[in-house]
Amino acid sequence: MEYLPYIHQKIVKDRETIQSTLNQWKFKGEKIVFTNGCFDIFHRGHTEYLAQAAALGTKLIIGLNTDSSVKRLKGENRPINNQDARAIVLASLIFTDRIIFFDEDTPLELIRFIQPDILVKGSDYKPENIVGYDIVKAKGGQIVTIDLTQGYSTTSILNKLI
């Protein structure tokens, strides 16, 4: 089997491209889970978080901050890995169904577009403070927080290098 084409087909650059996939999944009754992040230096904590998120439904969509979005949020020296490199790593995970880029500072418009059944963030967020909470709740969906793996963060990895 050729794996790279399979990995690349999971990466979506714009919302129009994913629309027919979303329509098919919703028609089939798939339970769509959405989470988002920068995922700059991918580590064990990311893997465990995303695996737990994926287990909550049948399809996992990851909203991935573009390079310009990461730069605005994290500073001029970030991201360490560009958006295409970060997307390839995320798309190679067996439980990832789609990666979609977003350039805004928050995924609010992306969540409004996708209309996920389950919205997931780390437990460092209070559910009612998670961007998109009101959108998902209004459609009867769930907001789930997942405990982060202690000792694993991109910031702690970068701090070891300094």
JOVEN-V144619 format. One record per residue. N is the residue number from 1. PHI is phi in whole degrees, -180 to 180 (NA if undefined). Layout:
n | phi
N | PHI
N | PHI
This chain:
n | phi
1 | NA
2 | -85
3 | -82
4 | -61
5 | -61
6 | -63
7 | -65
8 | -63
9 | -69
10 | -80
11 | -96
12 | -116
13 | -88
14 | -145
15 | -69
16 | -62
17 | -66
18 | -90
19 | -57
20 | -66
21 | -64
22 | -60
23 | -60
24 | -63
25 | -61
26 | -66
27 | -62
28 | -80
29 | 79
30 | -65
31 | -97
32 | -90
33 | -106
34 | -126
35 | -143
36 | -150
37 | 169
38 | -87
39 | 48
40 | -71
41 | -107
42 | -68
43 | -145
44 | -54
45 | -59
46 | -63
47 | -60
48 | -65
49 | -62
50 | -68
51 | -64
52 | -67
53 | -63
54 | -60
55 | -68
56 | -79
57 | -148
58 | -113
59 | -137
60 | -112
61 | -111
62 | -110
63 | -82
64 | -114
65 | -60
66 | -68
67 | -58
68 | -66
69 | -66
70 | -61
71 | -58
72 | -66
73 | -81
74 | -110
75 | 116
76 | -61
77 | -87
78 | -120
79 | -79
80 | -75
81 | -104
82 | -72
83 | -61
84 | -69
85 | -66
86 | -64
87 | -66
88 | -61
89 | -61
90 | -64
91 | -69
92 | -77
93 | -73
94 | -60
95 | -90
96 | -87
97 | -99
98 | -150
99 | -117
100 | -133
101 | -77
102 | -141
103 | -100
104 | -74
105 | -73
106 | -129
107 | -88
108 | -53
109 | -67
110 | -66
111 | -65
112 | -60
113 | -71
114 | -73
115 | 56
116 | -68
117 | -79
118 | -135
119 | -110
120 | -123
121 | -143
122 | -71
123 | -72
124 | -76
125 | -106
126 | -84
127 | -49
128 | -70
129 | -98
130 | -77
131 | -59
132 | 96
133 | -50
134 | -64
135 | -66
136 | -69
137 | -62
138 | -62
139 | -96
140 | 85
141 | -84
142 | -113
143 | -115
144 | -124
145 | -109
146 | -121
147 | -62
148 | -84
149 | -73
150 | -62
151 | 86
152 | -127
153 | -155
154 | -61
155 | -61
156 | -66
157 | -65
158 | -64
159 | -64
160 | -67
161 | -82
162 | -87
